Amino acid sequence: MERLEPIPSPPGHLLREFCHRFLPIAVFTGAICLTTLLWNRRFTGTTTFGEVEPIRANIVSAEGGTLSELLVDRFQTVTNGQVLATIQLLDPDAVRTDLAVLRSDLQVLKSRMSLDEARNAQNVESIRAQWLEARVDLATARVNLENARREVDRLQRLRTDRIVSDSEFEAAESLRDALTAEVTERSSVVAGLSESVQRLADANQREEMSNLDVISQSLQAQEQRLRQQQDQKLRATMDGVVKVINHRPGERVPAGEVVVVITATRSERIIGYIRQPLVLEPRPGMPVEIRTRGPVRQTATSKVLSVGVDLEMVVSPLRLRGFDNSTERGLAFAVELPASLNVHPGELVDLIVQPLAE
């Protein structure tokens, strides 16, 4: 038989045949290739989630009191050492009462010291009287010594003329020597009492002035201490932003209560969690790829710094509408935060942990 010539088909029929026969196969093949490519580029290694670790500082009141002044507001930038709030520890009336009691006690102390000063002055006068009495006795002894010397001289001449005996002359000499020794000793006593009177008088004068200064300084120091204890300044312990304010002026703040919470503007690391079952045991030094979840996805490479030893309770990062956040256990590990990533403290990121090459 003779071969028949094929009937020519219009272009629309050929296009329809191609769409029915070949296009599904091409689309299916392209989808498989694209899926494989995306899987190899984006889902290599163990994918988990992490949180940019926020660095917070709790400003705590060491002692209980009333919050009298609050100098900052939420989201305000503060610096290390800046005064954030003032807590009034003591009531003003109580401070005045304590100062009045303190003044009364110091007045009583001053009165007792005045009695001691009077007693010391009396002792000085008693020693002064003994000193004057010793001077009188010394003067009398000197007169007697002078008479004894003249008597010895007179008996010396009479002894030459053989008018008095040797025994009488020796007795006169013994009396003279005794009076000489008495004058010497009484002179020493008078000199010692004179020094004692002068020393005690000077000491009493210095002690009186010193006691007055001590009382005055003690009163001033106690007043200053009470005034300093009246207020407590709460200062920032680091640079950052005020995150939480738990109390307002006029509220009573117990001891150990957190008044202000400060958050650092920049974190230093990311805390990642590998949920159960642990498909990978992270170890320090493992490379990690970090990917943010914002509209403009950022990518950076880092490494594992340290790994925890126990499983912690973590909140699942999946936030499905209509479902609560589920809580599960995970192994925490720290990842160094690259400086190139622009992330906020507390932000969730994706972590792809690569195993170490054997």
C-alpha positions in Angstrom: 0.0 0.0 0.0 1.1 3.5 -0.6 2.0 5.5 2.5 -0.5 8.2 3.2 0.7 11.7 3.9 0.1 12.8 7.5 -2.6 15.2 8.0 -1.1 18.5 9.1 -2.1 19.7 12.6 -2.6 23.3 13.6 -0.2 24.8 16.1 -2.8 25.1 18.8 -3.3 21.3 18.7 0.4 20.7 19.1 0.7 23.0 22.0 -2.2 21.3 23.7 -0.6 17.9 23.2 2.7 19.2 24.7 0.9 20.6 27.7 -1.0 17.3 28.3 2.0 14.9 27.7 5.3 16.6 28.5 4.6 19.7 30.7 3.6 17.7 33.9 6.7 15.6 33.6 8.9 18.7 33.2 7.2 20.5 36.1 7.6 17.4 38.3 11.2 17.0 37.4 11.9 20.7 38.0 10.2 20.6 41.4 12.3 17.6 42.4 15.5 19.4 41.4 14.5 22.7 43.1 13.6 20.8 46.3 16.9 18.9 46.3 18.8 22.2 45.7 17.0 24.0 48.5 17.4 21.1 50.9 21.1 20.9 50.2 21.6 24.7 50.6 19.3 25.4 53.5 18.8 22.2 55.5 22.2 20.7 55.8 23.3 19.7 59.3 21.1 19.7 62.3 18.6 22.6 62.3 17.5 24.0 65.7 16.5 27.3 67.1 18.3 29.8 69.4 17.6 32.9 71.4 19.9 36.0 71.4 20.8 36.0 75.1 19.6 39.2 76.8 21.9 40.7 79.4 19.9 42.1 82.3 20.8 43.8 85.6 18.3 44.0 88.5 18.6 47.1 90.6 17.7 46.0 94.1 17.0 48.0 97.2 19.3 46.8 99.9 17.1 48.2 102.7 13.4 48.7 102.9 11.9 52.2 102.6 9.7 54.5 100.6 10.5 55.3 97.0 10.6 59.0 97.1 12.1 59.8 93.7 12.2 58.0 90.3 14.6 59.6 87.8 14.1 57.3 84.8 11.3 56.0 82.6 10.9 52.8 80.5 13.1 52.5 77.4 15.3 55.3 78.6 19.0 54.9 77.9 21.2 54.9 81.1 24.9 54.8 81.8 26.9 52.9 84.4 26.7 54.7 87.8 23.7 56.9 86.9 21.3 57.6 89.7 18.0 55.9 88.9 15.9 56.3 92.0 16.0 57.5 95.6 14.6 55.5 98.5 13.8 57.2 101.8 14.9 54.8 104.5 13.9 56.7 107.6 10.9 58.9 108.4 11.9 62.6 109.0 10.1 62.6 112.3 12.0 59.5 113.4 15.3 61.1 112.4 14.5 64.2 114.4 13.6 62.1 117.4 16.8 60.1 117.1 18.8 63.3 116.9 17.1 64.7 120.0 17.8 61.5 121.9 21.4 61.6 120.7 21.8 65.2 121.9 20.4 64.3 125.3 22.8 61.4 125.6 25.7 63.6 124.6 24.6 66.3 127.1 24.6 63.7 129.9 28.0 62.6 128.8 29.1 66.2 128.8 27.8 66.6 132.4 29.7 63.5 133.5 32.8 64.8 131.9 32.3 68.1 133.7 32.2 66.3 137.0 35.4 64.5 136.1 37.0 67.8 135.3 35.9 69.2 138.6 37.3 66.2 140.4 40.6 66.6 138.5 40.7 70.3 139.4 40.2 69.4 143.0 43.0 66.9 142.8 45.2 69.6 141.3 44.4 72.0 144.1 45.1 69.3 146.7 48.5 68.7 145.1 49.1 72.5 145.0 48.3 72.7 148.7 50.8 69.9 149.4 53.3 71.8 147.2 52.9 75.0 149.2 53.1 73.1 152.5 56.3 71.5 151.2 57.7 74.9 150.3 57.0 76.2 153.9 58.7 73.1 155.4 61.7 73.7 153.0 62.0 77.3 154.0 61.9 76.3 157.7 64.5 73.6 157.1 66.7 76.1 155.3 66.5 78.5 158.3 67.3 75.7 160.7 70.2 74.7 158.5 71.6 78.3 158.5 71.3 78.4 162.3 73.1 75.0 162.6 75.9 76.3 160.4 76.4 79.4 162.5 76.3 77.2 165.6 79.0 74.9 164.2 81.1 78.0 163.4 80.7 79.3 166.9 81.5 76.0 168.5 84.5 75.8 166.3 86.0 78.9 167.7 85.1 77.9 171.3 86.6 74.5 170.7 89.8 76.2 169.7 89.8 78.0 173.1 89.1 74.8 174.9 85.7 76.1 176.1 83.5 73.3 174.6 84.2 69.6 174.4 84.6 67.6 171.2 81.4 65.8 171.8 79.3 69.0 171.7 81.1 70.1 168.5 80.4 66.7 166.8 76.8 66.9 167.9 76.5 70.3 166.3 78.1 69.0 163.1 75.7 66.0 163.0 72.7 68.3 163.3 74.1 70.5 160.5 74.6 67.5 158.2 71.1 66.2 159.0 69.5 69.6 158.2 71.5 69.7 155.0 70.1 66.4 153.9 66.6 67.5 155.0 66.9 70.6 152.9 68.1 68.6 149.9 65.2 66.1 150.1 62.6 68.8 150.7 64.0 70.7 147.7 63.4 67.5 145.6 59.9 67.1 147.0 59.1 70.7 146.2 60.5 70.4 142.7 58.5 67.2 142.1 55.2 68.7 143.4 55.8 71.8 141.3 56.2 69.7 138.1 53.1 67.6 139.0 51.0 70.7 139.6 52.0 72.2 136.3 51.6 68.9 134.4 48.2 68.2 135.8 47.0 71.7 135.2 48.1 71.6 131.5 46.6 68.1 131.1 43.3 69.1 132.6 43.1 72.1 130.3 44.0 70.1 127.2 41.5 67.3 128.2 38.8 69.9 128.8 39.3 71.4 125.3 39.7 67.9 123.8 36.5 66.6 125.4 34.5 69.5 124.1 35.9 69.0 120.6 35.1 65.3 120.8 31.6 65.9 121.9 31.0 68.4 119.2 32.6 66.2 116.5 30.6 63.1 117.7 27.4 65.0 117.5 28.1 66.2 114.0 29.2 62.7 112.9 26.1 61.1 114.3 23.9 63.7 112.7 25.6 63.3 109.3 25.4 59.5 109.6 21.6 59.7 110.3 21.1 62.0 107.4 23.2 59.8 105.1 21.2 56.8 106.2 18.0 58.6 105.6 18.2 58.3 101.8 19.5 55.5 99.6 20.6 56.2 96.0 20.0 53.4 93.5 22.5 53.5 90.6 22.8 51.7 87.3 25.3 48.9 87.3 25.9 48.9 83.5 25.1 50.8 80.3 21.8 49.9 78.8 18.1 50.6 78.5 15.5 50.6 81.2 13.3 47.5 80.6 11.0 47.3 83.6 10.0 49.6 86.4 8.4 47.7 89.2 7.6 50.5 91.7 6.5 54.1 91.5 7.2 57.1 93.8 5.3 56.8 97.1 5.3 53.0 97.2 6.8 51.1 100.0 9.7 49.0 98.8 10.7 46.0 100.9 14.4 45.1 101.4 15.7 43.0 98.5 13.0 44.1 96.1 13.8 44.7 92.4 13.0 48.3 91.6 14.3 48.7 88.0 15.5 46.2 85.4 18.2 47.3 82.8 18.9 45.4 79.6 22.1 45.8 77.6 21.7 47.1 74.0 24.0 44.4 72.6 24.3 40.7 73.5 27.4 38.6 73.4 26.2 35.2 72.6 23.2 33.1 71.4 21.7 30.3 73.5 20.6 27.4 71.3 18.6 24.4 72.3 18.6 20.9 70.7 15.2 19.2 71.5 14.7 15.6 72.3 15.5 13.2 70.8 19.1 14.5 70.6 20.0 13.9 67.0 23.4 15.6 67.6 25.6 16.1 70.7 27.0 19.6 70.3 30.6 20.1 71.3 32.7 23.2 71.6 34.2 24.3 68.4 31.5 22.9 66.1 30.7 25.3 63.2 27.2 26.9 63.3 25.4 28.8 60.6 23.1 31.5 62.0 20.0 32.7 60.1 17.6 35.4 61.2 13.9 35.3 60.7 13.2 38.9 59.7 11.9 40.0 56.3 15.6 40.6 55.3 17.2 37.3 56.2 20.7 37.7 57.6 23.2 34.8 57.6 26.5 34.5 59.5 28.9 31.7 60.5 30.0 31.1 64.1 31.0 28.3 66.4 29.8 26.6 69.6 31.5 28.1 72.7 30.2 25.8 75.5 27.6 23.2 76.1 25.3 22.6 79.1 25.2 19.3 81.0 21.5 18.9 81.7 18.3 19.2 79.8 16.3 22.4 80.4 12.6 23.2 80.1 12.3 25.4 77.0 9.3 26.9 75.2 8.8 25.7 71.6 9.4 28.6 69.2 6.5 27.4 67.0 3.7 29.9 67.5 0.6 28.5 65.8 -2.6 30.5 65.9 -5.1 28.9 68.3 -2.5 26.8 70.1 -0.5 27.6 73.2 3.2 27.4 73.3 4.3 23.9 74.2 7.0 23.3 76.8 9.6 20.6 76.1 13.1 19.7 77.2 16.3 20.7 75.4 20.1 20.7 75.7 21.4 24.2 75.8 24.6 25.4 74.2 26.2 28.8 73.7 27.1 30.2 70.3 29.3 33.2 69.7 27.3 36.1 68.3 29.0 37.6 65.2 29.4 41.3 65.1 28.0 41.4 61.6 24.5 40.3 62.7 22.1 43.0 63.5 19.8 41.3 66.0 17.9 42.4 69.2 18.4 40.7 72.6 15.7 38.0 73.0 15.3 37.5 69.2 14.8 34.0 67.9 17.2 32.7 65.2 17.7 29.5 63.3 20.9 27.5 64.0 22.4 24.9 61.7 25.0 22.9 63.6 27.6 21.2 61.5 29.3 18.1 62.9 33.1 18.3 63.2 35.1 16.6 60.5 36.5 13.3 61.6 
